[in-house]
Amino acid sequence: MLYFAYMVLFLYIKGTEMGDTKTVFEEDRITDGFDIFFWVFNDASSYVSTHWHTAIEIMYIMQGEVTITYKNRNIVLVPGDVFLTDSRVPHSTKSLNGNRAILLQLPYDWLKRYIRDIDAYTFSFDCHSGNSALQADMECLIEKILKMKSCFESKERGTNLLFNSVVFEMLDVLYTRFAVPIDAELIKNNIKKFHRLEPVLQYSNDHYNEQITLSQIAEISCLQPEYFCHFFKKNIGVTYVRYLNEIRLAHIYHDLSETDYTLQQLLEMHGFTNYKLFRTMFYEKFNTTPGKYRQQHKK
């Protein structure tokens, strides 16, 4: 299945209800037997660096706390909050002390089948706006999500059919209450820029632990290095060097608690050559040192 863009990093989720720790490449995902991805999980601690996916993603928090960096804002989600990440919008997430949540992904190709003009809309809302009308719409969305959870966890005959019926009820809520029209020219430009960035992100994911020069990566995008730097930051929200180091940081963050490799070994394995910059970024993201984090979370 082809998509306009792929997420370009690995999502590490620890302590899930699915058993052992999983390493999941974050393309648009599908739950077995359904057309969408639906997951109820316990996350002991996780960090996902800046990325995007073509699916619309919805997260509902039941316990704990999740911080999402979205459109240059840090949004702290707490129990009862629901958050929608639109297709192809860069974002990052972290949950240092864990959470219990419901995660949905609505794949682009599936959405396109039922909302033929989906590219003419953006889907989003401010979950902390305090607007009473918006709050009522969000409560309606949460009601559908919890009903889906009940069906998903039920062992009774026919609940998979009920689950799918509620999926379409939720889709109706999204389309009638949270879809905002966008300009046709903007649609065209968005598709064009994502086609240009797709090979850049894929290459970065495949070679993040190598030394990638700006000249190398700019050549992949068929842009001059100086313009590439401007183009990348404008569309992703961070510089390319920062983006690449965030991918490396996510891998090291995971491996600190999951392996016995020394910090120096992890830096070398994941291509982070500047130790001082690593320490600065680690403390900036997690408000602790690598050593203290390992002591607190080592299994």
VMD Tcl script that draws the C-alpha trace (Angstrom):
set ca {
  {0.00 0.00 0.00}
  {1.47 3.36 -1.01}
  {1.21 6.50 1.09}
  {2.27 10.07 0.49}
  {4.60 9.97 3.49}
  {5.86 7.63 6.14}
  {6.81 8.08 9.76}
  {10.56 7.84 9.91}
  {11.41 6.43 13.28}
  {10.75 3.58 15.62}
  {8.16 3.84 18.37}
  {9.19 2.09 21.54}
  {6.40 1.20 23.96}
  {7.24 -0.61 27.17}
  {4.99 -2.71 29.33}
  {2.10 -2.98 26.87}
  {-0.88 -5.22 27.34}
  {0.38 -7.18 24.36}
  {3.19 -8.74 26.40}
  {6.88 -8.13 25.83}
  {8.36 -4.83 24.72}
  {7.62 -4.15 21.07}
  {9.53 -2.20 18.47}
  {7.06 -0.86 15.94}
  {7.90 0.95 12.72}
  {5.32 3.65 12.67}
  {3.68 3.40 9.29}
  {-0.10 3.63 9.23}
  {-1.14 0.49 11.07}
  {-4.11 -1.86 10.93}
  {-5.53 -4.02 13.73}
  {-6.15 -7.61 12.62}
  {-9.73 -8.06 11.46}
  {-10.49 -4.36 11.14}
  {-9.91 -1.50 8.69}
  {-8.36 0.79 11.30}
  {-5.71 0.52 13.98}
  {-7.14 0.33 17.51}
  {-5.03 -0.28 20.58}
  {-5.61 -0.09 24.34}
  {-2.21 0.03 25.98}
  {-0.18 0.59 29.11}
  {2.95 2.61 28.39}
  {5.56 2.51 31.16}
  {7.73 5.20 29.55}
  {8.26 6.34 25.96}
  {9.64 9.04 23.70}
  {8.83 9.37 20.00}
  {10.79 12.03 18.12}
  {9.39 14.34 15.45}
  {7.54 12.38 12.76}
  {4.38 12.23 10.70}
  {2.06 9.64 9.20}
  {-0.69 9.79 6.63}
  {-3.30 8.35 8.97}
  {-5.42 10.56 11.19}
  {-4.47 9.61 14.74}
  {-6.62 9.95 17.86}
  {-5.45 9.40 21.43}
  {-7.65 9.24 24.52}
  {-5.89 9.33 27.90}
  {-7.28 7.18 30.71}
  {-4.39 7.35 33.19}
  {-1.06 9.17 33.43}
  {0.22 11.98 31.26}
  {1.42 12.46 27.67}
  {3.10 15.56 26.23}
  {2.59 16.13 22.51}
  {4.64 18.69 20.61}
  {2.31 19.75 17.80}
  {2.58 22.82 15.58}
  {5.29 24.28 17.85}
  {3.16 23.86 20.99}
  {3.72 21.54 23.93}
  {0.32 20.11 24.87}
  {0.06 18.13 28.11}
  {-2.68 15.51 27.99}
  {-4.17 14.16 31.22}
  {-6.95 11.64 31.97}
  {-10.14 12.54 30.11}
  {-8.32 14.40 27.32}
  {-8.74 13.41 23.68}
  {-6.30 14.60 21.01}
  {-6.47 14.42 17.22}
  {-3.33 14.54 15.06}
  {-4.16 15.32 11.45}
  {-2.67 13.50 8.49}
  {0.87 14.60 7.54}
  {1.34 16.99 10.49}
  {4.75 16.63 12.20}
  {4.59 15.94 15.93}
  {6.44 14.23 18.75}
  {5.29 12.58 21.98}
  {6.76 11.69 25.34}
  {5.42 10.07 28.49}
  {8.22 9.88 31.03}
  {6.19 8.35 33.85}
  {3.85 6.30 31.69}
  {0.18 6.33 30.79}
  {-2.79 4.15 29.92}
  {-4.50 5.24 26.74}
  {-6.51 4.31 23.68}
  {-4.82 4.91 20.34}
  {-6.59 4.93 16.97}
  {-5.21 5.39 13.48}
  {-7.54 5.94 10.53}
  {-5.51 5.07 7.40}
  {-5.56 7.58 4.57}
  {-6.59 5.11 1.85}
  {-9.47 3.87 3.99}
  {-10.61 7.42 4.76}
  {-10.39 8.34 1.06}
  {-12.77 5.49 0.26}
  {-15.56 7.06 2.34}
  {-14.62 10.75 2.32}
  {-13.79 11.27 -1.35}
  {-12.82 14.91 -0.85}
  {-10.76 14.32 2.29}
  {-7.82 16.29 0.88}
  {-10.02 19.38 0.86}
  {-10.18 19.38 4.68}
  {-8.00 19.60 7.71}
  {-9.09 17.79 10.88}
  {-8.21 19.28 14.24}
  {-9.48 20.80 17.48}
  {-8.04 22.41 20.60}
  {-8.86 19.98 23.38}
  {-8.11 22.62 26.03}
  {-9.99 25.55 24.48}
  {-12.76 25.61 27.09}
  {-15.35 26.23 24.37}
  {-18.62 24.64 25.52}
  {-19.83 23.69 22.03}
  {-16.46 22.12 21.19}
  {-16.48 20.34 24.51}
  {-19.83 18.76 23.66}
  {-18.45 17.60 20.30}
  {-15.38 16.10 22.00}
  {-17.58 14.30 24.52}
  {-19.48 12.77 21.60}
  {-16.18 11.61 20.10}
  {-15.03 10.16 23.44}
  {-18.35 8.32 23.77}
  {-17.71 6.60 20.44}
  {-14.13 5.72 21.41}
  {-15.19 4.15 24.70}
  {-17.96 2.23 22.97}
  {-15.38 0.90 20.52}
  {-13.18 -0.12 23.46}
  {-16.07 -2.04 25.00}
  {-16.69 -3.90 21.72}
  {-12.99 -4.48 21.16}
  {-12.54 -6.12 24.56}
  {-15.77 -8.12 24.48}
  {-15.72 -11.84 23.75}
  {-19.38 -11.99 22.75}
  {-20.40 -13.10 19.28}
  {-20.92 -10.29 16.78}
  {-19.13 -7.55 18.71}
  {-16.69 -7.10 15.82}
  {-19.67 -6.06 13.68}
  {-20.81 -3.63 16.36}
  {-17.26 -2.28 16.59}
  {-17.25 -1.51 12.87}
  {-20.63 0.19 13.07}
  {-19.31 2.49 15.82}
  {-16.23 3.25 13.69}
  {-18.53 4.75 11.08}
  {-20.46 6.67 13.72}
  {-17.13 8.14 14.83}
  {-16.19 8.93 11.23}
  {-19.45 10.85 10.87}
  {-18.57 12.87 14.00}
  {-15.14 13.69 12.60}
  {-16.48 14.74 9.20}
  {-19.46 16.78 10.38}
  {-17.92 18.43 13.45}
  {-14.15 18.62 13.06}
  {-13.49 18.99 9.29}
  {-12.35 22.47 8.23}
  {-12.17 23.28 4.47}
  {-8.78 24.29 3.06}
  {-7.79 26.07 -0.16}
  {-7.37 23.95 -3.31}
  {-3.95 25.45 -4.10}
  {-2.79 24.64 -0.59}
  {-3.86 21.03 -1.13}
  {-1.75 20.83 -4.29}
  {1.29 22.35 -2.56}
  {0.96 20.05 0.44}
  {0.97 16.92 -1.71}
  {3.95 18.21 -3.69}
  {6.07 18.96 -0.63}
  {5.30 15.63 1.03}
  {6.35 13.78 -2.12}
  {9.64 15.67 -1.97}
  {10.22 14.96 1.72}
  {9.20 11.30 1.69}
  {12.54 9.90 0.41}
  {14.43 12.20 2.80}
  {12.58 10.85 5.81}
  {12.88 7.25 4.66}
  {16.62 7.58 4.08}
  {17.05 9.22 7.49}
  {15.21 6.38 9.17}
  {17.30 3.74 7.40}
  {20.67 5.46 7.96}
  {20.16 7.51 11.16}
  {23.15 5.82 12.86}
  {25.51 6.89 10.09}
  {27.04 10.32 9.54}
  {24.69 12.00 7.03}
  {25.90 15.29 5.58}
  {23.57 18.07 4.49}
  {24.93 17.71 0.96}
  {23.95 14.01 0.93}
  {20.44 14.52 2.18}
  {19.85 17.61 0.05}
  {20.79 15.61 -3.04}
  {18.12 13.03 -2.17}
  {15.52 15.81 -2.09}
  {16.88 17.27 -5.37}
  {17.43 20.62 -3.64}
  {20.48 22.78 -3.02}
  {21.75 22.37 0.58}
  {20.93 25.92 1.65}
  {17.38 25.77 0.31}
  {16.93 22.25 1.65}
  {17.66 23.47 5.20}
  {15.01 26.18 4.87}
  {12.50 23.83 3.22}
  {12.95 21.11 5.83}
  {12.61 23.36 8.88}
  {9.58 25.13 7.43}
  {7.73 21.87 6.86}
  {8.94 19.68 9.73}
  {9.36 22.35 12.40}
  {12.97 21.59 13.36}
  {16.30 21.72 11.54}
  {17.40 18.57 9.77}
  {20.36 18.09 12.14}
  {18.04 18.41 15.14}
  {15.58 16.00 13.54}
  {18.27 13.40 12.95}
  {19.62 13.73 16.49}
  {16.09 13.32 17.90}
  {15.81 9.97 16.11}
  {19.14 8.90 17.63}
  {18.02 10.16 21.03}
  {14.82 8.07 20.86}
  {16.83 4.91 20.22}
  {19.27 5.62 23.05}
  {16.40 6.48 25.43}
  {14.87 3.08 24.75}
  {18.12 1.13 24.99}
  {19.13 2.68 28.32}
  {16.37 0.72 30.05}
  {16.26 -2.31 27.73}
  {19.96 -3.21 27.35}
  {23.19 -3.44 29.36}
  {25.30 -1.51 26.85}
  {27.32 1.35 28.29}
  {26.26 4.88 27.37}
  {29.37 5.24 25.20}
  {28.48 2.05 23.34}
  {24.93 3.30 22.78}
  {26.16 6.63 21.44}
  {28.40 4.82 18.97}
  {25.69 2.30 17.98}
  {23.17 5.04 17.24}
  {25.49 7.57 15.60}
  {25.44 10.32 18.23}
  {29.03 11.60 18.05}
  {28.69 14.82 20.07}
  {28.52 13.74 23.73}
  {28.02 17.26 25.10}
  {25.12 17.90 22.72}
  {23.61 14.53 23.62}
  {23.69 15.32 27.36}
  {22.13 18.73 26.71}
  {19.34 17.29 24.55}
  {18.68 14.42 26.97}
  {18.27 16.75 29.94}
  {16.20 19.19 27.88}
  {13.79 16.41 26.83}
  {13.62 14.33 30.01}
  {14.75 16.63 32.85}
  {17.21 14.03 34.12}
  {20.57 12.53 33.23}
  {21.02 9.27 31.28}
  {22.49 7.61 34.37}
  {19.59 8.55 36.64}
  {17.06 7.54 34.00}
  {18.71 4.11 33.67}
  {18.69 3.60 37.46}
  {14.97 4.41 37.64}
  {13.79 2.41 34.61}
  {16.24 -0.46 34.11}
  {14.37 -3.78 34.04}
}
mol new
graphics top color blue
foreach p $ca { graphics top sphere $p radius 0.5 }
foreach p [lrange $ca 0 end-1] q [lrange $ca 1 end] { graphics top cylinder $p $q radius 0.2 }
display resetview
